[in-house]
């Protein structure tokens, strides 16, 4: 039996949210194969982590950030 995209999609949607998230990670990794870009993102993440650890920058609560953005752009 040939598995069509429709059949595969129906089966995937039967999975739990956690399993669908894991599958999504695998699928995204399979198409995101630009190692240079991945290294650059890793470097940026490391730099930001170091800034937080050193106290050069202070963390901002995600809820506060979203509230500011909603107020700035008048989004409910």
VOBA-1610 file (N, C-alpha, C; in pm, whole numbers, padded with zeros to 5 digits, always signed):
BEGIN
Unk+00085-00118+00000Unk+00000+00000+00000Unk+00089+00125+00000Unk+00061+00214-00090Unk+00135+00340-00097Unk+00082+00436+00008Unk+00173+00497+00081Unk+00133+00594+00183Unk+00131+00731+00118Unk+00014+00790+00110Unk+00002+00924+00052Unk+00020+01028+00162Unk+00037+01149+00118Unk+00051+01258+00215Unk-00073+01270+00302Unk-00190+01252+00244Unk-00314+01261+00322Unk-00320+01154+00431Unk-00281+01031+00395Unk-00281+00922+00493Unk-00179+00950+00602Unk-00060+00991+00562Unk+00045+01021+00659Unk+00002+01134+00753Unk-00058+01237+00697Unk-00103+01350+00779Unk-00208+01304+00879Unk-00302+01223+00836Unk-00406+01174+00925Unk-00346+01093+01040Unk-00247+01011+01009Unk-00183+00930+01112Unk-00103+01017+01209Unk-00032+01115+01157Unk+00048+01204+01242Unk-00043+01281+01338Unk-00157+01324+01290Unk-00249+01401+01375Unk-00310+01317+01486Unk-00297+01185+01478Unk-00344+01097+01586Unk-00244+01092+01701Unk-00121+01136+01676Unk-00019+01134+01780Unk-00048+01239+01887Unk+00012+01219+02003Unk+00000+01319+02110Unk+00072+01447+02067Unk+00039+01555+02133Unk+00104+01683+02102Unk+00255+01673+02123Unk+00297+01602+02227Unk+00441+01588+02254Unk+00510+01510+02142Unk+00447+01404+02096Unk+00507+01326+01987Unk+00507+01404+01856Unk+00403+01483+01832Unk+00402+01566+01711Unk+00513+01670+01716Unk+00538+01725+01835Unk+00646+01823+01851Unk+00781+01758+01825Unk+00801+01637+01875Unk+00927+01566+01849Unk+00944+01540+01700Unk+00836+01496+01636Unk+00842+01470+01492Unk+00872+01599+01416Unk+00812+01708+01459Unk+00838+01837+01394Unk+00986+01874+01404Unk+01045+01853+01521Unk+01188+01880+01537Unk+01272+01798+01440Unk+01238+01671+01427Unk+01312+01583+01336Unk+01297+01631+01192Unk+01174+01665+01155Unk+01149+01711+01018Unk+01221+01841+00988Unk+01216+01935+01081Unk+01285+02063+01061Unk+01435+02042+01051Unk+01488+01956+01137Unk+01632+01928+01130Unk+01669+01868+00996Unk+01578+01791+00937Unk+01609+01726+00810Unk+01615+01824+00694Unk+01554+01941+00709Unk+01559+02040+00600Unk+01648+02158+00634Unk+01684+02174+00759Unk+01775+02281+00801Unk+01916+02225+00809Unk+01981+02212+00695Unk+02111+02148+00694Unk+02224+02244+00663Unk+02201+02373+00677Unk+02308+02469+00652Unk+02391+02482+00779Unk+02502+02412+00782Unk+02584+02407+00902Unk+02642+02543+00940Unk+02673+02626+00842Unk+02728+02759+00871Unk+02625+02843+00947Unk+02502+02839+00903Unk+02396+02915+00971Unk+02375+02862+01112Unk+02376+02730+01126Unk+02359+02670+01259Unk+02472+02713+01352Unk+02596+02716+01302Unk+02710+02759+01384Unk+02694+02906+01425Unk+02647+02989+01332Unk+02629+03130+01364Unk+02522+03149+01472Unk+02410+03075+01461Unk+02305+03085+01562Unk+02358+03036+01697Unk+02436+02931+01694Unk+02494+02878+01818Unk+02587+02981+01882Unk+02664+03051+01800Unk+02755+03154+01851Unk+02676+03269+01913Unk+02570+03312+01847Unk+02487+03420+01900Unk+02425+03378+02034Unk+02375+03256+02040Unk+02315+03207+02164Unk+02418+03202+02276Unk+02539+03156+02245Unk+02645+03151+02346Unk+02682+03291+02394Unk+02689+03388+02302Unk+02722+03525+02339Unk+02614+03584+02430Unk+02490+03561+02396Unk+02380+03614+02478Unk+02377+03549+02615Unk+02404+03419+02619Unk+02410+03349+02746Unk+02522+03406+02833Unk+02637+03433+02773Unk+02749+03491+02848Unk+02714+03630+02900Unk+02643+03708+02820Unk+02602+03842+02864Unk+02509+03833+02985Unk+02418+03736+02983Unk+02328+03718+03097Unk+02405+03674+03221Unk+02495+03578+03203Unk+02571+03526+03317Unk+02664+03631+03377Unk+02718+03719+03294Unk+02810+03822+03345Unk+02737+03939+03408Unk+02608+03950+03382Unk+02533+04064+03433Unk+02536+04184+03341Unk+02596+04169+03223Unk+02603+04280+03128Unk+02463+04318+03080Unk+02375+04221+03076Unk+02235+04248+03042Unk+02148+04175+03144Unk+02028+04226+03161Unk+01935+04163+03254Unk+01827+04090+03176Unk+01783+03976+03228Unk+01677+03903+03159Unk+01545+03980+03170Unk+01460+03961+03072Unk+01328+04024+03072Unk+01225+03911+03064Unk+01130+03914+03153Unk+01025+03813+03157Unk+00946+03813+03027Unk+00921+03696+02971Unk+00849+03684+02844Unk+00712+03748+02849Unk+00643+03736+02960Unk+00510+03795+02973Unk+00518+03947+02963Unk+00621+04004+03024Unk+00639+04149+03018Unk+00670+04194+02876Unk+00752+04118+02805Unk+00786+04152+02667Unk+00660+04151+02580Unk+00581+04045+02593Unk+00458+04036+02514Unk+00361+04149+02546Unk+00352+04186+02673Unk+00263+04296+02713Unk+00309+04426+02648Unk+00441+04450+02649Unk+00493+04572+02586Unk+00465+04574+02435Unk+00486+04460+02370Unk+00461+04453+02226Unk+00313+04473+02194Unk+00227+04412+02274Unk+00082+04429+02251Unk+00042+04575+02268Unk+00097+04641+02369Unk+00065+04782+02392Unk+00119+04868+02279Unk+00241+04839+02236Unk+00304+04919+02130Unk+00228+04907+01998Unk+00185+04785+01967Unk+00120+04761+01838Unk-00031+04745+01849Unk-00085+04779+01965Unk-00230+04777+01988Unk-00293+04642+01951Unk-00232+04534+01999Unk-00281+04399+01974Unk-00342+04345+02102Unk-00455+04279+02088Unk-00520+04221+02207Unk-00486+04077+02222
//
